[in-house]
Amino acid sequence: MNIKEVISQMTLEEKAGMCSGLDFWHTKAVERLGVESVMVSDGPHGLRKQDQEVDHLGINDSIKAVCMPAGCATAASFDRALIGRMGESIGNSCQHEQLCVVLGPAVNIKRSPLCGRNFEYLSEDPYLAGEMAAAYINGVQSKNVGTSIKHFAANNQEHRRMSSSSNADERTLREIYFPAFETAVKKAQPWTVMCSYNRINGVYSSENPWLLTDVLRKEWGFKGYVMSDWGAVSDRVAGVAAGLDLEMPASGGINDKKIVEAVRAGELDEAVVDQAVERILTINEKYFANAKPDTPWDKEADHLLSAEIAGECMVLLKNNGVLPLHKEDKVAFIGEFASKPRFQGGGSSHINCFKTTSAVEAAEGLNVTYAQGYSVAKDEATDEMIAEAVAAAKAAKVAVVFAGLPDSYESEGYDRTHMAMPASQNALIEAVAAANPNTVVVLHNGSPVEMPWIDKVSAVLEAYLGGQAVGLATVRILFGDVNPSGHLAETFPVKLQDNPSYLYYGGEADEADYREGVFVGYRYYDKKDMNVLFPFGHGLSYTTFAYSNLRVSSKEITDQDTLTVTVTATNTGKAAGKTVVQLYIGDKESTVLRPVRELKGFEKVELQPGESKDVTFTLDKRAFAYWNTQLGDWHVETGEFTIEVGQSSRAIEVCDTVTVNSTVKLKKHYTKDSIFMDLMADPEAVQVIKPLLDHFKKVCGVGEQSSEAAAEAVTEDMGMAMMNYMPLRGVMSFADGSQDKEMMQDMLKALENL
Ligand code: BGC
């Protein structure tokens, strides 16, 4: 199809019509010109394709599909290739179901553990989220179907999600809330981007030209089309002008009409409408060019893939040696989640699974008993349930309590109000742990929980929302068929109040101020040197690893160079396993507030017992940079940086430093109000103010105190320290003669020109 030619033959009404959905899930067709409709569907961790009744909240049924582990779990795999394979299987199912675009990945940053949708999102860290998102997109799109990375941008709470304004400074947006999208666009070029419901600094994402055109297209080079989240459009005409190509779902013709009227009234350039249509049709054509409706979809194979992926995602948080279990041991599985696992979250990502495997089912043939422990539906653990659980625990060598958050506790559409697990489940864990010293807890939750019982249990396995085969993966890990290798993609704080956004999260009415700035997750906890329950990047294994021999390609580089960092990872234990080598960078001295360390590289490596492998990272300017608002660009300050490599953000094993020299000269902006401290820190400025300095010293007697008593009262150091905050104008006022005054004016001019 010659798209430009087709558009030239469309009426304005037809073109405006193309800019909104036909219905809930389809784009419009223009039959007389051979333009066909395509279908899009949720996403992200499987298909929610609705054939009958439609909704965007996961209320009505969809086709039978395969539920893979949710984003909270997949990010914890720290495994790009694995997530790529998951993407390929989803892409394949899209081909089978004739879907042009799957609505995902969902990559919003986990600002607070309270966000109801954290289970779908990837991480508190923008680098990790971006890398995993790109891997997913490349996987899906390798099957010639598209993705829709969402929700662009700063959609970090469900509370008032369609009206709230995420108010953040530009540096925070650029460093924390944008990079997952940016990396995905640059590394994987998603076919579409879905704009978020919320406003950013007062402007709806759906009508934000800076966001949708300047940043997304002009800066990052996005080539596909932007669609709205379902119902995110407020002012459609402003949206078209801003770069929102497709409104979803249908607008009932109302907004199409507004577009036509705006063009006729000369308020909207028709060329902008043409461009939106061209973008939509280009993607649709891309799909038709390689559509293969006869693609087979082997759901059983995907079920097994889902189990494999879940096994790579689960995080062993604690283990005193009780795990792995022995197959001959008598083990009590306790808690309703053992027979009915919670493996996915509520809302638009909710999948109608063709089958599920619980831990109880997966343990068939093993010496495993089961006790319900609590009722999920009633959110209670009766005395009888607890008594039965305690008896089962006493009769077994090891008790495994399956616990976590019931569906109602976290979902799309609303936020949590606390970080606690159900009291009934906490009580059950305490009772079982008192009855059996070998108590293991398996958790099913999409976001961190408080663990008041942590010191009383022997092991904790974070299984997250691990998809429909979660039971199989859990049993494989518990009994040692799979060695756990997931690492936390988020910090587990000790309590909710520790979270950096605690005071401001949710906002006041529709104003959600991101006052913690760039200090999100471990960036905050590390800066404050706070105790956390489990740090970002943490994850245990049934073997042990050590890192050694850190090598940097150079001790000094410029911001135009790349640096390679190599480290040797060794399996020092007795089992084969996978370690996640994490590389963090920190700016040792900076004039702006920066985190102690930031993740800038990771690699998952498989090692046999005793085996060593070298892992190499390549770092460029961006790894050292912060967003400089004056430049409107990334900037590296000249100075020393730490290079740390570890098994978590709090388990750094080897480190070194390198010096990076900036090639960018920042404009200095000195005025008569500049203070001495800043001038003295700048060798160029010191040269200029030297005569003034001498003059000041003389006038004030600094360093030449008149008497011993005066020298005692104000030492030279004290004098200089006091002078630190003195503005130039303060000294200028001491100038008496006109000669002095002239000298000072010249100096000021020289400073202003630096
Ligand atoms: C969600 C999106 C989803 C869309 C369609 C919205 O409520 O925010 O993530 O893709 O519905 O179901």
Residues whose N, C-alpha, C, O or C-beta is under 5 A from the ligand:
A	BS01	BGC	D42 D55 H56 L103 D229 W230 S348
